[in-house]
């Protein structure tokens, strides 16, 4: 019976800790949340770079000049 009681106490402790962490994450300062929203708003759309060509020296694709 003691292992069952220990497992139940551990489960209750993990649940309480997860609720505490979730509450702490939800209380971010407004200035940090505003910056995150601005960053995601600009990164949602892809830019059209036109035709690309392979730059072998850099190892990346670059817009054709």
TIDRENBA-812597 format. One record per residue: x, y, z of N, C-alpha, C, O, CB in turn; residue in three letters. Coordinates in steps of 0.05 Angstrom, whole numbers, padded with zeros to 5 digits, always signed. Glycine has a CB too. Example, Ala and Ser with C-alpha at 12.3 -4.5 7.8 and 13.67 -1.06 7.14 Angstrom:
+00264-00114+00156+00246-00090+00156+00264-00066+00156+00285-00066+00169+00226-00089+00181ALA+00257-00045+00142+00273-00021+00143+00258+00001+00157+00268+00023+00161+00282-00012+00114SER
***
This chain:
+00016-00024+00000+00000+00000+00000+00017+00026+00000+00009+00045-00013-00018+00000+00024UNK+00040+00027+00014+00056+00051+00014+00065+00060-00014+00066+00084-00019+00080+00047+00031UNK+00072+00042-00033+00080+00052-00059+00057+00065-00074+00061+00084-00090+00090+00028-00076UNK+00032+00056-00069+00009+00069-00082+00005+00097-00071-00001+00115-00086-00016+00051-00078UNK+00008+00100-00045+00005+00126-00033+00027+00145-00043+00022+00168-00049+00006+00124-00002UNK+00052+00135-00045+00074+00151-00055+00069+00159-00084+00074+00182-00091+00101+00136-00053UNK+00059+00141-00101+00054+00147-00129+00031+00168-00131+00033+00186-00148+00046+00122-00144UNK+00011+00166-00114-00011+00185-00114-00001+00213-00106-00009+00233-00117-00034+00176-00096UNK+00016+00214-00085+00027+00239-00076+00045+00252-00097+00044+00276-00101+00043+00236-00050UNK+00060+00236-00111+00077+00246-00133+00060+00257-00156+00067+00278-00167+00096+00224-00143UNK+00039+00243-00163+00022+00252-00184+00009+00279-00177+00007+00297-00194+00000+00231-00191UNK-00001+00282-00153-00013+00307-00144+00008+00329-00144+00002+00352-00152-00025+00304-00115UNK+00033+00324-00136+00054+00343-00137+00061+00352-00165+00065+00376-00170+00079+00332-00123UNK+00063+00333-00183+00068+00340-00211+00046+00357-00224+00051+00375-00239+00073+00315-00228UNK+00021+00350-00217-00002+00365-00227-00001+00394-00216-00005+00413-00232-00028+00352-00219UNK+00005+00397-00191+00006+00424-00179+00029+00440-00191+00026+00464-00197+00010+00422-00148UNK+00052+00427-00196+00074+00441-00208+00068+00450-00237+00075+00472-00245+00099+00423-00208UNK+00054+00433-00252+00048+00440-00279+00028+00463-00280+00030+00480-00297+00036+00416-00294UNK+00009+00464-00262-00010+00486-00261+00004+00512-00253-00002+00533-00263-00033+00480-00240UNK+00023+00510-00235+00039+00534-00226+00055+00545-00249+00056+00569-00254+00057+00527-00202UNK+00068+00527-00264+00085+00536-00287+00067+00548-00308+00074+00568-00320+00101+00512-00298UNK+00044+00536-00314+00026+00547-00334+00016+00575-00326+00013+00592-00343+00002+00528-00338UNK+00011+00579-00300+00002+00606-00291+00025+00626-00293+00020+00649-00300-00007+00604-00262UNK+00049+00617-00288+00072+00636-00290+00078+00643-00319+00085+00666-00324+00097+00623-00277UNK+00075+00625-00337+00079+00631-00366+00058+00650-00376+00064+00667-00393+00079+00605-00382UNK+00034+00648-00367+00012+00665-00376+00014+00694-00366-00001+00711-00375-00014+00654-00367UNK+00032+00699-00347+00035+00726-00336+00059+00741-00346+00073+00754-00330+00036+00724-00305UNK+00065+00739-00372+00087+00753-00383+00082+00783-00384+00059+00791-00388+00094+00743-00412UNK+00102+00800-00380+00098+00829-00382+00087+00837-00409+00095+00826-00429+00124+00844-00375UNK+00070+00858-00410+00057+00866-00435+00078+00875-00456+00073+00871-00480+00038+00888-00430UNK+00100+00887-00448+00119+00896-00468+00133+00872-00482+00139+00875-00506+00140+00914-00455UNK+00136+00850-00468+00148+00827-00481+00128+00814-00500+00135+00805-00522+00157+00806-00460UNK+00102+00814-00492+00082+00802-00510+00078+00818-00535+00073+00807-00556+00055+00799-00494UNK+00080+00845-00533+00077+00862-00556+00099+00857-00576+00094+00856-00600+00076+00892-00548UNK+00123+00854-00567+00146+00849-00585+00143+00822-00599+00150+00820-00623+00172+00849-00569UNK+00133+00802-00585+00129+00776-00598+00108+00778-00620+00111+00766-00641+00121+00755-00577UNK+00087+00793-00615+00066+00795-00635+00076+00810-00660+00069+00803-00682+00042+00810-00623UNK+00092+00830-00656+00103+00845-00679+00122+00827-00695+00123+00829-00719+00118+00870-00669UNK+00138+00811-00682+00157+00794-00696+00142+00772-00712+00150+00766-00734+00176+00780-00676UNK+00121+00761-00701+00107+00740-00716+00090+00752-00739+00086+00739-00759+00088+00725-00697UNK+00081+00777-00736+00065+00789-00757+00082+00794-00782+00072+00791-00804+00053+00815-00747UNK+00107+00802-00778+00124+00807-00801+00135+00782-00813+00142+00782-00837+00147+00826-00793UNK+00137+00760-00798+00150+00736-00809+00130+00717-00820+00138+00696-00830+00165+00723-00787UNK+00104+00723-00820+00084+00705-00830+00084+00704-00861+00077+00683-00872+00057+00713-00820UNK+00091+00725-00874+00090+00725-00903+00118+00723-00915+00137+00734-00904+00076+00751-00913UNK+00120+00709-00936+00146+00706-00950+00150+00727-00971+00131+00736-00983+00148+00678-00963UNK+00174+00736-00974+00180+00756-00994+00185+00742-01021+00196+00720-01021+00204+00774-00986UNK+00177+00755-01043+00183+00745-01069+00209+00756-01078+00211+00780-01083+00159+00752-01089UNK+00229+00739-01081+00256+00748-01089+00260+00746-01119+00282+00753-01128+00277+00733-01074UNK+00241+00736-01133+00244+00733-01162+00261+00708-01168+00260+00688-01153+00257+00758-01174UNK+00276+00710-01190+00293+00687-01198+00317+00685-01180+00329+00705-01173+00302+00691-01228UNK+00324+00661-01172+00347+00656-01155+00369+00641-01170+00363+00626-01189+00339+00641-01130UNK+00394+00646-01162+00416+00631-01174+00434+00621-01151+00435+00634-01130+00433+00648-01194UNK+00447+00599-01155+00463+00586-01135+00490+00601-01133+00504+00604-01153+00468+00557-01141UNK+00498+00609-01109+00523+00621-01103+00541+00600-01091+00538+00593-01068+00521+00647-01085UNK+00559+00588-01107+00575+00566-01098+00595+00573-01076+00601+00557-01059+00590+00554-01122UNK+00605+00598-01077+00624+00606-01056+00611+00608-01029+00623+00600-01009+00637+00632-01064UNK+00587+00618-01028+00573+00621-01002+00556+00596-00996+00550+00591-00972+00555+00646-01002UNK+00549+00581-01016+00533+00557-01011+00503+00563-01007+00490+00548-00993+00543+00542-00988UNK+00493+00585-01018+00465+00593-01015+00454+00603-01041+00469+00609-01060+00462+00614-00993UNK+00428+00605-01043+00415+00617-01067+00413+00647-01062+00406+00655-01040+00387+00604-01072UNK+00418+00662-01083+00416+00691-01081+00399+00701-01105+00398+00688-01125+00444+00705-01082UNK+00386+00724-01102+00371+00736-01124+00389+00742-01148+00412+00751-01144+00355+00761-01116UNK+00379+00737-01172+00395+00745-01196+00397+00775-01197+00378+00789-01192+00382+00733-01222UNK+00420+00784-01205+00424+00813-01207+00414+00824-01234+00416+00848-01239+00454+00820-01204UNK
***
